[in-house]
Amino acid sequence: MSYHVSFKASADKALDKLPKTVQARIIEKAIALGDEPHPPGSTKLAGGSRLWRVRIGDYRMVYLVDDERQTVDIRIIAHRRDVYRGL
């Protein structure tokens, strides 16, 4: 079962600002979410939302999973100290 992975424009912009080595790790993890949207180490965010997060070194990727439509929408990519501001 393969999911379609997409990036919100703000997440894509944040990704472009990161160092190339970090970008590569995040893109690799995003591609893997297409095969397994709930990998080991992913955590559902509190509050009953459909948001999940996955840790990539000092960075976090917050994403929305729609199992019915088989989509993963990456919403936020940020350093761990900044990721939960504004949620």
PyMOL commands that set and color helices and strands:
alter all, ss='L'
color gray80, all
select helices_A, chain A and resi 9-16+20-35
alter helices_A, ss='H'
color red, helices_A
select strands_A, chain A and resi 4-7+43-44+51-56+59-66+71-79
alter strands_A, ss='S'
color yellow, strands_A
deselect
rebuild
show_as cartoon
